[in-house]
């Protein structure tokens, strides 16, 4: 969240830092105090203290500067490489590893590991996401593609844009989902009540998710999911919206004593090699933590 925001106090007696934190989605009170101390917040064009009590009608302007970009450094993090040629890598990413640096995890990411494996990749156009053509959530395990040069990156990005890449996920949801095959079509955008989350919203971007029931497990359903679009948190948001939340998902789903993270695994990935145009497909089995949880739940 960056930029300038203007608010008008609708009541008297509220502390400035409390008012700013309540008015700006995703801004904590401590961050608000830092901005006030740094001179980024004014009240009626004046810089005041965090504890200043506002009067009704006061005009509060909040200027949030962009965060300095993180610097990338190679890190010797082991990579499970499923396939490699001169143009690309297919990596089986473990859960808990973010794909690229972002606020909250500036290092120890897949990109840091890739730079240690391919030092020349840092010379590309995208200094913060070199080689990345798509992403997986930090706590989602499974297959991810990485381009090794600009030509391959453009080719693979075009395949994702045209929706010709075939992606499959194994997902465990709470409840017995019927019918056994179906399609969820619902636009996704930022949740107006919490800008840190996504939600099904009327003015969101088109999103389409196809599912197939693999089997019923206890009071849950194991699904194979084929997302036709690639919206942020699409699978988790769509399944929660139809009343079958992802097990272990603390944000949109339901917590489980059997799981330490969301039951979401990128199990299959099919695409055309950028060098030859030949279609190839790769598969990743369920990792041990999800296999164990499946047995315990069943």
N, C-alpha and C positions, 0 to 999 in steps of 0.2 A: 504494500500500500504506500504509494508515493503521491505527491502533488499537494495542491492547496485546497483547503476545505473551510467553508464559512458557516458558522452556527450562531443562532441567537438564543440566549438564555431565556427560558420561559418561566423561571422562578428565581427568587432571591435566596441567598444564604448557602448556596452550594459551592463547595471548594472548586477552584479552577481545575485541579488535576482530576478530581472525581468527575466533573462535567465532561472534560475532554475524553477520558477513558470510556464514559458511557455513550458519548456521541460518535466516536470513531470506531467502526467495526474492526475487531481484531487488535485494537491498541490497548495494551495493559496500562495500569495506573503508573507503574514504575517507568515505562517507556514515555508516558505522558509527562512525567516529572523531568525526565532527561531532556525532552524537547523544550519544556518551559525553561529549564536552566540554560539551555543552549540558545535561547532567544528565538526559537522557531514558532512560538505561540504568542499572539497579542490579544489584548482585551481593549477594545476601542482604540486600536492603534498604539497601545502601550504594552511594554514588557512588564509583567507583574510576577509575583511569587506563586508557587504551586498552591499555597494555602490561602490565597486571596479568595474572599467570598464574593461571588458574583451577584449583581442586581438584575432583576428581570429586564430584558431588553438589551443587555450587554451584547456586543458583537465580538465573537471569538473567532479568530482566524488561525487555523492550524496549517503549518507548512511542514510536510514530511519529506525530508531529503531522501534521495535514493541511497540504498546501502552500497558501500564500496564493494566492487566485485571481488569475490574470493580469488585467491591465487591458487593455481593448480600445481601440485607437486606429485611426481611419481611416488607410489607407495607399493611395496612388495606384497600385495594382497593376492593370495592364490586364486587362479581362474580355472573354472571347469570348462574347458574348450571342447565343444561337441564337434565343431567343423571349422576348418580354416583353409582359405586359399589366398591368392595374391590380392584379392579385393575386399574380403570380409571375414568376420568371425561370427560364429554362432556360439553363444555362451550360456551355460546353465547357471543363472544367478541364484545365489542363496537368499533366503528371507533375511531381513535385517540389514541388507546392503542397499543404500540409496544409489540410484543410477548416476546422478550428477550432483555437484555441490549446490546448495541452496541455503537460505536462512535456517539455522538450526542444525545443519550438518555440513560445514564448510569443507570437510575432508573425509578420508576413509570411505570413499565412494567407488563405484565401478569405474568411473572415469580415471580416478587416481591409479587404480590397478591396471587399467589399459595403458596408461602412459608409461608405467614401468615396463610393460610387456612390449609396447610399440612406441619408443621415445619420439620418433619422427612425427607422430600423430599430432603433437602439440603445435606444429607449424601450420595447421589448417586454418580455415576462415573463422570457425566458431571456437574461440579460445576457451570457453567454459564448458562446451559439450562436444568436444572433438569426437567424430565418428558416430555420434548417437543419432539414430533415425527414428526411434520410437522409445517408449519408456515403460517400465513396470513400477508400481508402487514399491516403496521400501520394504514392506512386509509381504509382498507377493514374490513367490519363488518362480523359477522357470526360465524358458528360453527367450533370449533377447539377441537382436542383430546389431552388429557394429561394423561400420564401413571403415576401410583402411586407407582410402584415398578419396579425393573430391569427386571424381567421376562415379565411383561406386556409390558414394553418399547421395549424389543427385539421382542416380538410377533407382536406388532402394527407396528414397523418399518419394519418388514419383509412383512407385508401386503401392506404397501405403496410401498416397493421396487418391489413387484410382480405385482403392479398396480391392486390389487383386491379391494382396497378401492374405493367406488363410491362417487365422489364429484360433486356437482352441484352448479353453481353460477348464480345469476340474475345480468345481466349487461345491461346498457342502452348505446347504441352507436349512434353517429350522422349519419344520413342518413337512407335510406330505403334498408336494406340488403336483397338481393335475391341470390340464391333460399332460401326457408324457412328452409331448412336443409342442412348442409354441414360440411366439415372437412377441417381444415387448417393444413397443414403439412409443416413446415419450421424450419430449424435448428436455434437455438438461442445461442448467445454468447455475450461477451462484445462488446460494440460499439467501433470500433477502433478509432473513432473521439472523443469519450467522454467515458472514462472508468467508469464513474459513472452510465452509462445507459446500458441497454441490447438492442440487435438489432437482426434482422434476418441476419445471416452471414453464408457464405458457409462452414466455418470450425467450426461452432457451434455444440451444442449437439442436438440430435434428439428431436423434440417437435411436439406434435400432439394435436389439440384442436377440439372437436366436438361441433357444435352449433345447436340450434333450435330456430326459431322465435316464441316468445310467442304472441306478437302483435306489431303493428305499433302505435307509439304515436307521434302525431305531425310530425315533420320532423326527428324523431328518431325511433329506433327499440329496443324493449325490448327483450333480448335474454336469453335463458337458456343455460349455457355453461357447458360442461363436459370435463375438461382437462384430457387426458389420461396420460400425463407426468406431471412432476412438476417442470419445469424450473422457475428460478427467473423472475418474472413479465410476465410470459408466456401469460396470457390472454390479458393483455394490449398491449404487443408487437405484438402478432399475429393479433389482431383486427386493430391496427394502420397500420400494414403492408399491409392489404387488403383494406385499405381506409375507414374503419369504426371505428374511434377512440372512446375510452370510454369518455362519458360525465363527466366533472368535473375533469379529469385527467390532472394535470398540467405538467406532465413529457412527456407522450406519446400521450395524447388525446387533448381534447378541453375544455377550461374553460367555465363555465356557471354561469350566475348570479343566477340561481335557486339552485345551488349546492355549498357547501363549501368543498366538497371532491369528490373523484371519485365514480361513481355509480357502485359499485362492492360489492356484498353481497354473502357470502358463505351460501347458503340456505338449502342444503341437504348434509347429510353425512351418508354413509352406510358402515358397516364393521362387522367383526366377533368378538364377545366378546372373550377376551383372555382366560377366565376361562372355557367356555363351548363350544366355537366354533359356537355358535348360531349367525346367521346374524341378525343385528338390523339396523334400519335406523331412523334418526332424521331429523327434519325440523325446520327451523327458518323463520318466516315471515319477510317481508321487514321492517326495522326500520322506525320510524316516519319521519326522515329527507328525506329518499329516497321516501317514499310513498307520502309525500307532494310535493316533486319536480316532481314526475311522474304526479300528478294531474295538477300542474301548467304548465308543458310542454305540456300536452295533451289538 
